[in-house]
């Protein structure tokens, strides 16, 4: 019998082991080819303005997706080798050299890789259009886009999976060369009898793991986070949470389970023996993989929650930056028309089109200001510094259609979206000194406005709204050069925005900051592509983590099959055995999920300050709910596999 004959005979015999690894390869090829096709397709790039907006994002996501798939396939390959360790030992026992066994495994790997590549490319071609339609829907494109076969995507996918096959083949070679014969026959039992942990050290480390996670949560959402060492603080929080999670899985949970067993004097019953006992024996060995799964779950949930919140809140957040539908401001060129003149032309165009609107000039004062307060963010360093400040009249803002309440005498409201995420409630009130001409006024800033006051360049500067008398006094103290006027337009019926936008672009082309409708369309396209990329990566994370747990539990089910046979011979029914198995799976799948959700909630909470006008609880809850449902599918599949194993045990 030749080596090739032995390869095909082995593949036929191990078909039930191969399908896990084969699925991992096919899934990886399909997912990566779809993503690469959308990345390189010219029609997609043209319709989504990809080259200008998200080309860098797609490249970064491609690298991350490659890393995810490489780790996932490598893990599946390692698990596949572990399940075949006795077979590999038998080959050596009957006289095959390690070199021959390595060659046989590598030939199998190349055959599986080639088959998976062909099937994956075919599957990718079939479903690429579905993902394209989803992308076009997310960016708000309603036309038709034809998707063609991309040679660049094919080449990129081929390169990645050539690397995957080489890496997995190298790991096969190393495993065979380094393994001793006795180790191969005992591979599946090596983690079943770990050393008993010392109670005192387990208690200390167990409590320390929980304390590190809690401290990381608290610090990430405290005022100490936002200072000049923000980047170091973020790394500190990340290190605390990851290290704490690892200690929880390696020590805390095992310590708690040992306490439960001690409390019951070792009499756990059938359900406890099938759930608590296996977890105690394997928890230390599984700590790394469970920690990785928890962190990946947290990353996926945080990415998905943030991206969906961004998409969900697009209209509201754009309205924060562009509070008026259209605006005319001073032209940067000396020969440009005055804003009032452009506004008259635009008003005539709206009248001819039968579009109802409100027109209101907004005159703001250019002043110099300084802030002083005990609780102002250290990262901004306001103390002792002066900067440009714009003073607005609340009466004009209300006439323009903004629902604005005039501040009390001597009180001001701050508007600055650039620093709003840093200005917590603890920062208010604080003192502001404003100098306009020769007039110097001291104000008390009591709150942060929920939006900017003007579109365009004006919105990028710090603005204050004061009471009418204070505004009039400051206005009288400055020269005409320090007074600037912009003209705001707000439509009565927002359904007319698209048509009005076309009229506006004829007068002020290429300036989306002044046009709410164009800003909204651009933001929708950006957030749509963002949620597509994060969703794609999230799918890869989710399937990878769920599959890793599923593969691991399948392997443990095979190892425990002899125990199930004994229990069935003693008269225990499948339903009685499954009660303990369900408890075990609830723990194995539930704890990483619950901890991942907790990590992601605090991560999202720390960045929720970037959303000025939107309550993101709903989109975050939807994203987490969808993730949880898909994740639990793997738990159901695992329980089903265990049920089949128990039924087949007798």
C-alpha positions, -999 to 999 in steps of 0.1 A, spaced: 0 0 0 14 34 -10 14 65 12 -13 81 -11 -35 50 -7 -31 52 31 -40 89 30 -74 82 12 -81 52 34 -75 74 65 -97 101 51 -126 77 45 -122 63 80 -120 96 98 -148 114 79 -166 121 112 -135 139 125 -127 157 93 -160 176 90 -152 200 118 -119 210 103 -134 210 68 -162 233 80 -137 257 95 -117 258 62 -149 263 41 -163 290 64 -130 309 63 -127 308 26 -163 318 20 -162 347 45 -129 361 34 -137 358 -4 -170 377 1 -153 405 20 -125 408 -5 -150 408 -34 -169 438 -19 -136 455 -11 -122 453 -47 -153 455 -68 -152 488 -87 -190 493 -88 -192 490 -50 -163 515 -45 -180 540 -69 -215 538 -54 -203 540 -18 -174 565 -25 -153 538 -9 -120 551 -21 -125 584 -3 -142 572 29 -135 537 40 -106 522 19 -84 523 50 -112 508 71 -116 479 46 -78 473 46 -76 473 84 -107 450 86 -91 427 61 -60 423 83 -81 417 114 -104 392 95 -73 374 83 -60 371 119 -94 359 131 -96 332 105 -60 321 109 -65 316 147 -99 299 142 -86 274 116 -54 268 135 -74 260 167 -97 237 147 -66 219 133 -51 215 168 -83 200 181 -86 178 150 -50 165 157 -58 159 194 -88 138 185 -65 117 162 -36 114 185 -42 77 192 -44 70 155 -11 89 150 4 68 177 -9 36 161 7 44 128 41 48 146 34 16 166 30 -5 135 63 8 120 57 41 102 84 66 108 75 101 121 86 115 87 61 92 69 33 101 93 40 138 89 39 135 51 6 116 53 -10 143 75 4 171 53 -10 155 22 -44 151 38 -42 188 49 -35 199 13 -63 178 -1 -87 192 25 -75 227 19 -79 225 -19 -114 210 -16 -124 236 10 -110 264 -12 -130 253 -43 -162 249 -23 -157 282 -4 -151 302 -35 -182 287 -51 -203 295 -20 -188 330 -18 -199 336 -54 -234 325 -46 -240 347 -16 -218 377 -24 -248 394 -40 -268 390 -9 -241 408 11 -239 435 -16 -276 442 -14 -273 445 24 -244 470 20 -263 490 -6 -293 491 17 -272 503 47 -256 532 27 -290 543 14 -284 534 -23 -315 525 -42 -302 518 -76 -289 485 -92 -252 474 -89 -238 445 -108 -213 424 -90 -186 408 -111 -159 381 -104 -129 398 -88 -95 384 -97 -79 406 -70 -103 391 -44 -96 356 -56 -58 362 -54 -60 377 -19 -81 348 -7 -57 323 -23 -27 339 -6 -44 339 28 -53 303 26 -20 292 12 -6 308 44 -32 290 65 -24 256 50 13 261 54 9 272 91 -14 242 99 9 218 80 39 231 100 20 226 132 12 190 122 48 184 114 60 198 147 34 179 167 44 146 152 81 152 155 80 163 192 54 139 205 64 108 223 45 76 217 31 74 253 20 110 251 0 104 219 -20 76 236 -27 98 267 -33 131 249 -70 132 256 -65 125 293 -37 148 302 -60 176 316 -84 153 335 -65 151 368 -50 185 377 -33 191 410 -56 203 438 -53 240 443 -42 254 477 -73 269 495 -55 300 508 -38 310 475 -70 301 455 -91 324 478 -66 353 474 -62 350 437 -100 343 432 -110 375 450 -82 394 432 -95 384 398 -130 398 406 -115 429 422 -94 437 391 -125 435 369 -146 457 392 -118 483 396 -114 483 358 -151 490 353 -150 518 379 -119 535 367 -131 534 330 -162 554 340 -146 577 366 -134 613 362 -98 600 366 -100 584 332 -101 617 313 -67 633 318 -35 638 299 -27 601 303 -59 589 286 -41 564 263 -22 549 293 -54 548 313 -71 528 285 -43 503 283 -45 500 321 -82 492 320 -77 467 292 -49 449 311 -70 449 344 -101 434 327 -82 408 307 -60 397 336 -90 397 359 -110 376 335 -82 350 332 -79 348 370 -117 343 373 -116 313 349 -84 299 362 -89 303 399 -121 320 410 -146 296 394 -126 265 404 -123 278 440 -161 284 442 -169 250 427 -145 234 453 -163 252 481 -197 239 468 -183 203 467 -168 208 502 -202 221 515 -219 189 501 -192 167 516 -184 154 481 -219 141 476 -228 160 444 -254 136 430 -256 126 394 -263 161 380 -235 175 400 -211 148 391 -218 154 354 -215 192 357 -194 204 386 -169 176 386 -159 179 349 -157 217 352 -134 214 382 -111 190 364 -108 210 332 -112 246 343 -75 254 346 -68 238 312 -96 257 296 -89 290 313 -70 305 283 -95 295 257 -125 307 278 -107 340 285 -100 345 248 -137 337 240 -149 361 267 -127 390 254 -136 382 218 -173 382 228 -169 415 246 -151 430 216 -178 418 192 -206 431 214 -189 465 219 -182 468 181 -217 458 171 -234 479 197 -213 510 189 -217 506 151 -254 500 153 -258 529 177 -239 551 152 -262 540 123 -293 542 145 -285 578 156 -273 592 123 -301 616 118 -301 629 153 -263 633 155 -261 651 122 -288 674 134 -266 682 164 -238 694 141 -261 710 115 -290 724 135 -304 742 105 -315 727 72 -294 752 51 -271 781 60 -253 808 42 -221 823 57 -194 847 48 -175 836 17 -138 828 21 -131 847 -11 -130 885 -12 -152 886 -43 -178 862 -29 -214 873 -24 -226 883 10 -247 857 28 -278 880 27 -275 882 -10 -272 844 -15 -300 839 9 -323 861 -12 -316 841 -43 -322 809 -25 -354 822 -10 -366 831 -45 -358 795 -57 -377 780 -28 -407 803 -35 -408 792 -71 -406 756 -62 -435 760 -37 -414 750 -7 -424 766 27 -396 777 50 -384 800 78 -355 824 71 -336 840 99 -303 860 100 -282 851 130 -257 877 141 -230 865 165 -203 884 183 -167 875 180 -151 877 215 -123 864 236 -130 842 266 -115 822 294 -129 795 316 -122 788 353 -136 760 375 -125 733 400 -139 704 380 -131 713 344 -115 684 325 -77 683 331 -72 670 296 -84 703 281 -64 725 304 -86 756 303 -69 774 332 -50 806 324 -57 804 287 -78 826 264 -96 815 232 -121 827 206 -157 826 217 -189 833 197 -218 850 215 -253 842 202 -287 858 208 -313 834 220 -341 855 205 -327 850 170 -322 813 176 -359 809 186 -370 829 156 -350 805 134 -371 776 146 -349 763 174 -367 755 207 -345 776 229 -352 790 263 -334 823 272 -309 820 300 -312 840 332 -293 872 337 -255 865 341 -260 829 330 -246 813 298 -251 780 280 -221 764 264 -222 749 229 -192 730 216 -195 695 202 -157 691 201 -155 690 239 -190 680 249 -180 644 255 -154 656 281 -178 680 299 -195 658 325 -222 671 349 -195 675 375 -178 702 354 -208 726 358 -212 753 369 -180 772 361 -170 808 355 -165 823 321 -149 857 314 -158 872 280 -142 903 265 -159 920 236 -142 952 225 -137 972 258 -166 954 275 -156 926 300 -184 904 313 -182 876 339 -208 848 333 -217 816 351 -219 786 327 -245 762 341 -251 737 313 -240 722 280 -262 727 250 -274 696 232 -265 708 197 -244 734 178 -260 768 170 -249 771 133 -238 750 104 -206 754 85 -173 768 99 -191 786 127 -201 753 143 -164 744 149 -159 772 174 -168 774 211 -201 793 214 -221 808 243 -257 818 245 -264 846 269 -296 865 279 -309 892 256 -297 922 277 -262 908 280 -261 901 243 -272 937 235 -246 952 258 -218 932 243 -230 939 208 -229 977 214 -193 974 227 -178 959 196 -170 972 161 -187 960 129 -157 938 122 -165 917 152 -201 911 142 -207 883 117 -240 873 102 -251 840 88 -286 832 74 -304 801 84 -332 783 65 -355 757 80 -381 740 59 -417 736 72 -420 701 56 -388 680 58 -400 659 28 -389 688 6 -352 685 18 -340 666 -13 -354 691 -37 -343 721 -17 -308 706 -14 -305 705 -52 -314 742 -54 -290 750 -26 -261 731 -43 -265 754 -73 -257 784 -51 -232 768 -27 -217 737 -43 -192 715 -25 -199 726 10 -218 699 27 -214 714 62 -239 741 53 -264 716 39 -281 693 64 -294 669 38 -260 663 21 -244 660 55 -270 634 65 -265 614 33 -227 614 38 -231 603 74 -256 576 65 -231 562 39 -203 563 64 -222 547 92 -237 521 68 -202 510 57 -190 511 93 -218 488 105 -213 465 75 -176 461 83 -181 457 120 -210 433 114 -189 412 91 -161 411 116 -186 404 144 -200 375 124 -165 361 120 -158 366 158 -192 350 167 -189 320 145 -153 315 156 -160 317 193 -191 296 191 -174 270 169 -144 268 192 -167 261 222 -187 236 201 -156 218 189 -142 217 224 -174 203 239 -176 177 211 -141 165 220 -150 163 257 -182 144 248 -161 118 231 -138 115 261 -167 111 285 -186 86 263 -172 57 284 -187 72 315 -221 76 298 -219 39 288 -213 29 324 -242 51 336 -266 37 310 -256 1 320 -264 10 357 -299 19 346 -298 57 344 -321 72 317 -309 97 290 -331 124 305 -314 120 339 -279 122 324 -289 151 302 -299 172 333 -263 173 344 -250 179 309 -274 208 304 -261 224 336 -225 220 324 -233 236 290 -252 264 307 -220 272 325 -196 267 296 -216 289 272 -233 311 298 -203 324 318 -183 337 288 -214 353 274 -225 370 306 -189 383 313 -186 394 277 -219 413 279 -208 429 312 -174 439 297 -191 454 266 -217 473 286 -190 492 305 -170 497 273 -200 511 255 -209 532 285 -175 548 285 -179 559 248 -216 568 250 -205 604 258 -198 607 220 -235 605 214 -249 639 222 -285 636 212 -293 599 213 -301 574 239 -282 543 227 -298 518 251 -322 506 224 -297 499 196 -272 484 220 -299 461 234 -309 450 199 -273 443 190 -267 423 221 -300 404 217 -291 394 182 -256 383 192 -270 363 221 -296 344 200 -270 334 174 -245 324 202 -271 302 219 -276 283 187 -241 268 193 -252 258 228 -283 241 215 -262 222 189 -238 212 216 -266 198 239 -280 180 208 -246 164 202 -243 153 238 -278 138 236 -268 118 206 -235 107 223 -255 95 254 -280 77 233 -252 59 213 -233 51 245 -253 19 251 
